[in-house]
Amino acid sequence: MFRKVKVETTLREGLINITDAIQEVVRKSGVEEGICVLYVPHTTAAITLNSCLDPATLQDLTEEMHRLVPTRVDFHHIYDTPADAAGHIKATLVGHSITLIVTQGKIALGGSQSILFFEFDGPRQREVWVRVLRDSDS
């Protein structure tokens, strides 16, 4: 099964917890055992797993990415804004896809793990593409 999950970002840079939306896609798929592939089809956004137990974690991740790759005007490729160029680099560092295990009809996540969409050049209308595959052994 293939679905697109809409993600509306409201900040120039930050993290959005999309765990519930992805769990709902998996639930509706009817797949009990398999895998779920998440793909971000944007060059200035990314996807990752991390903790949402303490909201300060999201702030630290966002601020640290900005520290590692600050918005500056001396990038060789500035298509529309310096934030766009920095966003390309940040998205490459974080990554555009993750593969998760589906078991008992749900995504298997660690106790503090959440699925996080990382916006690097917002606000924008974004998508996460979701493919849920049934285990052939099931």
Number of C-alpha atoms within 10 A of each C-alpha: 14 12 16 16 15 13 17 14 20 13 14 12 20 23 22 19 19 17 16 11 14 22 18 12 21 25 17 11 17 14 22 18 20 21 21 26 16 23 19 22 14 14 18 23 28 27 22 18 16 16 17 16 12 9 9 11 14 20 12 11 15 17 15 12 19 17 10 10 16 16 16 12 13 9 12 8 13 14 10 8 14 18 21 20 25 24 27 18 16 23 21 13 12 14 17 21 16 15 13 16 17 23 14 12 17 22 21 15 15 10 8 11 15 19 24 20 24 28 28 29 22 20 14 14 10 18 18 24 16 21 18 24 19 16 14 7 6 8
